[in-house]
Amino acid sequence: MLIVGAGPVGLMLACELGLAGIRPIVLEKRPEPGDLPKANGLGGQIIDLLDHRGLLERFSAGSPFSGRAPGFPFGSVPLRFAGLDDIPLRLLMIQQPRLERLLTERAAELGVEIRRGQEVVSLAQDENGVTLGIEPQGGGRREVRARYVVGCDGGRSRLRELAGVGFPGTTDDEVLRLGHFAADVHLFESPQVSGLQPGWNQMPTGRVLLTSLQQGVVIAGVREKGTYSDGPVKLEEFRAAVRRVVGEDLPLGEPIWLSSTVSQARLAERYREGRVFLAGDAAHLFPAGGSALNVGMTDAANLAWKLAAGLRGRGPEWLLDTYESERRPVAERAMIQTRAQAALDRAEGADGEALRALLTEVFAYEQAARHLAAMLQGSDTRYARYGPDSGLGREAGQGPDSGQGPDTGQGSEGGGHSLVGRFVPDLALADGRRVAELMRRARPVLLDLGGGGTVPDDCADWIDVVRARAEDPPAGTLLIRPDGYVAWAGTDGLARAAEEWFGRASSHA
């Protein structure tokens, strides 16, 4: 099993596979881990998943913020959640270098091998596996082979290109120059910054960002129309962009690092090409921040247990196909809200001001705030209701339900229960445990809450059976997938659902 790319998505995938007893090899082109904070935090369902794996406390140690989101900058319109204590959106402030370091440590604990300085230059596959041509940094081209390969190598994915998967979409006409500066956090008291607010500021010729996530470090960004050129950003180039947009220099202090990028909205034509899979930025690029890591790292969790099942001869043949049918619609959903954010940012003049003013009023309504919070969290997505009464396999309605938005009420049992296809709620059990604590091993869990459910002998060695009690349980029994999604609820049809999802492959022949 090979993973190409040792960013957060590739490392998350490696950790999930490691928990499942698979020892993947991770190939990374960079000779050393990156030190640029391309991302400054996590938001959404990935935080719940880290909690499931017992990693949340470890990852949030020393974080400036971890918990329910008090608000969110939806494009240039603020979302505020004050007074809404049950808003699902969670945030964790953690810069990407630290995130990658912690994931690397966890991967090493699970026996994962990471090979750095390894560039993929060719790909060939047959019905039994995939062969990659590798050029190590020191020279000496060689080949490696595996049953499956997953490309987690970013928006410019070489693996995606070699697999012949198209990546259609659009590229913004604005360039973002971003930097971290060693500066006084009282920057906003300076006369040169008078009139600028923390966050994004609309200017006649562009936008400027000023914020701080830690003492003594100011994050500054400048967006303006122009031609993007790859390569390092010089300090004078950054200052010139500030002058063009703001009209004067800003006292930003000494630069810690500088970078530039251009927003793109792209979605891979398919997530699977034979035995090659794509995840994270290799599969999707969003034009606004706040969703890339959430969608990418939960891609990894969805794919990992299905790959592990295939490698261990479990599950039906169509199980690996559900990776694309479940996750591509999630990316499409994220594309909608990130395109909307980008459009709000770009709207100019009196029309733009009117649009932002009106949406500020609309977002203040509780129902609108809850809807957008669920969308940003990812909890508005529901996977297809696979099961004995809905028809299992490639022809069963795949992907999120067409009716997006959280269900209310418990619904019927079996495949029609309102929790089926959704991320399991973190119920408080009578013995003091939470559901999240039952998911540490990334295995399927049968949670018997009084329904008396059992699993077939064929899959009993893989499914953890937990018998507990909870106040006002949503169902007598919950069958929970390793990625935290409910596969079945109730006892009627439970045995067949468990067999279909988690039985040995030979039993489905």
N, C-alpha and C positions, 0 to 999 in steps of 0.2 A: 504494500500500500504506500503510494507516494503522494506527497502534498508539495505543490510548488508555491512558495511564498511563505515567509515567516513573519508576516504582519499579524495584527490582532486576529483576523479571521482564520488564517492558516494555523496559528498557534491554538486558537480555540478548538478548531477541528481536531488537531493533534491530541489535545487534552481529552476531548470527548471520546475519541477512538481509544486512547490509552485506558480510560475508565472501563471501556467495553472489552478490554483484554487484547486489543489490536496494537501492535507496535509499528506505527508508520514511520517513514523517513521523510523529513522535511528538507527540501532543497531551496536554498535562498541565494539569489544572485549577489546581494550585498555581502562584503566580507565581514562586516561588523554590524551590530544592531544600530538602528537609526537613533539619532539624538534630537531630531526636530519634533516639537510638539504639534504635529499636524492636526491632531484632535486634542481637545482639552477636557473631554468628559464623555460619559455614557448617559444615555437617556432611553427609557423604554423597557420593554420586556426582558432585555438582556440582563438587567439588574435582578429581576426575579429569578432568572436562570442561574446567575451567580450565587444567589441565595440558596437555590436548590442544590448546588454543588458544594455548599459550605465555604465558599470563597468570598462572600460579600464583606465580612468583617476584615479579612486580610487585605482586600483591595481598597476598602474605604479608610483604612488606618492612615491618619494624617491628612485626609482629604479636607479641603475647605468646606465642602458641603456634600452630604449624602442623606437622601430622604425624599419625602413627597415634594414635588415641585411647587414652590410658591407662585410661580408664573413661568411664562416662556415667551421669548421674542419671536412671534410668528411673522416672519419677514420683518417689516418695519412697524408692525402693529402689535402692541403688547397684549398678551393673555395674562390675566391675573386670577389666581385661584383662592384668594383670601376668603375664608369662611366655608370653603368646600373641602371638608376634612377627608372625604373619601375619594378624592380625585385619584385616578389610577397612575398618572404619570409620575415616575420616579427618576431622579437625577443623581449622578455620582460624578463629582469633579475629580478627574484623574487624567494627567497628561499622557499622551501616547507612549513616550519612552518608558515611563513607569509601568503602564499597562502591559507593554510588550515584555518588560523585564519580569513581571510577576507571572505572566503566562508562560514565559520560558522556564522559570523556576518550577512551575507546576508540571509542565511537560517533562522536565528532567526527572521529577519525582515519579512520574508514571512510566519511565523507561523509553521516552521518545528520543530519537536521534535527530539532531539538527545539523545539516551540513551546509556551511556558509561558503560563499565564493563559488557557487555552482550555477552556471548559466545554462538554461535549457536551449538547445539550438535545433533539435529535430524531434519528430514524433512519428511513430508508426504503431498501428494497433491491428490486432486480429481478434478472432472470437474468444481467445483465451487470455489476452492481456495487452499491455501497452509497453512499448519500448521507447525510452527517451534518450536522445543523444545529449551528453553533458560536456561542457567545456569548463573545467575547473580554472580558477583564477591563475594558477601556476602553470597552466598548459597541460596537454595530454588528454585529448578527447577520449571519452569512453561512453559506454551505454549502461543504462540501468533498466530493469524490467519489473513490472508489478501487474497485479490483476486489475487494479483501478488507479487512476490518477485524478487528483482534484487541483484545479487551478485557482489559487488564491493570490495571484501575483499582480493584482491591481488593475486600474483602468487601462493601462497599456499592455495588458496580459499577452505575453508571448505564447503561452500555452493555448489561449483562446484563438490566436491567429493561426497557430500550427494545426489546430483542430478544425479550422475552416468555419468557425462560427462568426457570423456577422454581428456587428455592434452598432446598429443604427441609432440615430438621435441627433441632437443639436449641440452646438457650442456657442456659448455666450459671446457677445461682442465687447464685454467689459473685462478688464484685467484687475485682479485683486492682488495687491501687494500687502503682505502681512509681516509684522515684526514684533518681537518681544524686546523691551527696553528696560535697562536698569534705571528706573526713574522714581521720583517721589510720587507716592500715590495721591498726594494732594495737588496733583497736576491741574485739577479743575479749578483751583483757586488762582491759577496764573492768569494774568491779563490777556495773554495770547490765546487762552482757551476760553475766554469769556464768550458765552452764548452757545457753547457746545455742551451736550449732555452725555452722560455715560451711555454707551451703546452706539448704534448707528445714527449718524446725523446726515440729513439730506442737504445737499448743496447744489447750486445751479449747474455745476459741471461734473458732479459725481457724488460720492458718499464717503464719509470718514468714520471710522470706528475708534472709540477710545474706551477701554475698560481695564480692570485689574482683577486677577483671580488669586493673587498672592502678594504678600507684603513686599514692596520694593520693586515689583515688576509690572510694567504697563504694557498692555497689548494694544497696538495701533494697526489700523488697516485703512487702505485707500482703494476705492473702486472708481474706475474711470474707463471710458471707452478708449480702445487702443488695440495694438497688435501684440499678442502674447509671444514671448520668446523664452524658450527653455534655457535654464542656466541660473547661476547665482545672481542674487540681487545686491547691488552695491548701495552703500549708505546714501551717497549723493543722488542716486536714482530714486530712492525712496523719498528723500527730502524734496526732490523736484516734483514728485507726484503730489506730495502734501501741499506744496505751494500752489500748484495748478488748481487743486480742488478747494483748499481752504482760503487761499489768497495770501498766506504768510507762513513762516516757519512755526513749528510747535516745539516746546522744550521737552523733547522726549527722552533725552539722556543717551547713554551709550547703548548701542544695539547688542543684544545677546544672540539673536539670529534673525535673519531676514529671508523671506521666500516670496514667490509669486505663483499664481495659479489662475486658471480660467474655469468658470463653472460649465459643466456639461450635463446634459440630460440624455442618458443612453441606457438601453436595455438589450441584453444579448438576445439574439433570435431564438436561442434555445439554451437550456442549462445543461443538457447532456448530449454528447456526441459519442455514441458507443460506450466505451469504458472510461471516457473522459467527462468530468463534471466541472462546473464553474460555480464559484461562490464569492460573495463580497463584491468589491469593486470590479472584479473580473467579469461579473454578471450584470452589474448595474452601477450607474453613476447618477447621483441626484444633484439638482442645481442649487440646493440650499442645504445648510448644515442641520445637524441634529438627528439625522436618520441613518446615515451610512453605516456606522458601527452597529447600531441596534439591528438593522436588517441583516447586515453581513454576518455578525456573530451568531444570530439566531438561525440564519441559513446553515451555519456549521453544525449547530445542535440538531437541526432537522435531518441533515444528511448523514451525520456520523453514525447514529444507531442503525440506520438503514443499510449503510455500507457494512457495518459490523455484522448485521444479520446475514447479508449476502455472503460475506467471507466465512461465516460459520455455518453456512448451509441452512439458514432459517428463513422463514417468511416466504410469501408467494413471489412469483417471478415479477409481478407488477409493482412490488413494493418500492424498488428503486425509481420507478417512473413517477411515483407520487412526490418525489423531491421537487421536480419541476412543476407538477400540477398544483402543489401546495404553495411553493415559495415564489414562483414567478408572479402570481396574482398579488402577493404581498408587496413585491417590488412595484408593481403597477399602482397599487394603492398609495405607497409612499411617494411615487412619482407625482401623483395628483397634488398632494399637499405641499411637496417641495417646489413644484412648478408654481403653485399659487403663492408661496412665500417669495419666490424669485420675482414673480410678476408684481407683487406689492412693492418690492424693493425698487424695481425699475420704473414704476409709474411716476411720471414727472409732471411738474407744473401744477396748475390749479386742479386739473382732473385727478392727479395723483393725491393731492392734499385732500380733496373731497372724498375719494375712495377710502383713504386711511382714516379720516375722521368718522365716516359712517361705520366702518368695520370696527373701530374702537368702541362705538356704542353697541353694536351687535354682539361683540365678544364679551361684553359686560353681563349679558344674560346668562343665567346659570346653565340652561340647556345647551347653548352654543359652546360655552366653556367646557362642559362635560364631553360634548361630542368631539371637539378638537383634541382634548386631553386623551381620550380613548384612541383617537386616530394616531396621535404622536406616540402613544405607548405601544400601539400594535394590538391592543385588546379588542379592537373592533373587527378583527379578522377571525373568521371561522372556517376551519377546514371542512372538506366534504364529509358527510355523515356515513362513512363506510360502515358496513355491518350486514348481518344476515338478512335484515329486512329492507335494505336499500340496494343490494347488489354490489358485490365487491369486484374490483378489477378496473381495467382501464376505461371501461365505458360508464362506470358509476360517476355521477356528477362530481367532478374534481375541482379543487380550489375553494376559496372562500365562498360562503353563501352570497347570492346576489343581493340579499338584503343585509347590508352592512349595518353595524351598530349593535351595542350590547343587547342581549335578550333580557327580559324580565320574567320572573317566575321560574319554577323548577321544570315545567313541561312534563311530558310523559317519560317513561323509562325506556331503556333500550337505545337504539340508534336515533330515536326522535327526541331524546332528552335535550334540554336547552344547553347543557354543559358539553355535550358531545361535539368534538371539533374545536373546543375552546381550551385555553390555558387553565389548568386546574386552580381553583381558589385555595388560598392558604388557610385552610380550616384549622381552628384550634381544637385539638383532640382532648378528650377527658383526662388522659394520662399525662398531660402537660406538653406533649409534642405538637409540632406543626406539620402540615403536609410537606412543607419544604424539606424537613429533616428526613423524610422517607425517601427522598430522591437523590441522596448523596452518591449512590453507586451508578447512576445513569442506567438503571435497569427498569423494565416494566414493573409496575406496582399494582396489585389488586388490593384495594382498600375496602375491607368489609366493615361497613358502618352499621351492621345489624341485619343485613340482607342474607347473610349465610352463603355467599358466593364461593365457588371453588373453580379451579382451573383444570383443564385436561392434563393427564400425565405427560403427554407429548411436549408440553411447554412449561411444566411445573419447575424444571431446573433453572429456568430463566426468569420467571416472574416471581417477585417477592410478594408474599401474601402477608398483609398486615390487618389484624382485627382490632378495631378500636371503636370508641364511641365519640359522638360529637353532638352538641346541642343543635337541634333542628337540622339534621343532615340533609343535603340536597338530593340524595338518593341512598338506597340501601347498600349499594356497591358501586364503586368507581374503578374502572380499568384505565390506568394512566400510562401513557407512552413514556419512554425514557426522556423525551424532550419536554415533558410536562403537560402535554395535551391529552384530554380525555378521549379515549377510544370507544368507551362503552359505559353506560350507566344502568344499574339495576341488574337483576339476576336472569330475567327472561332473555335467552339468546346469548348469555355471557360466555358459556363454554365455546360456542361456535366462533364468537368474535375473538376470543383469546387464541383459538386454534388458527384462525385466518390471519391474524396479525403477527402472532409470535410462535406458531408451531414450526416444526422442522420442515424444510422445503420438500423433502420426499413425500410428506403427507399430503401435499397439494398436487402431486403429479396426476 
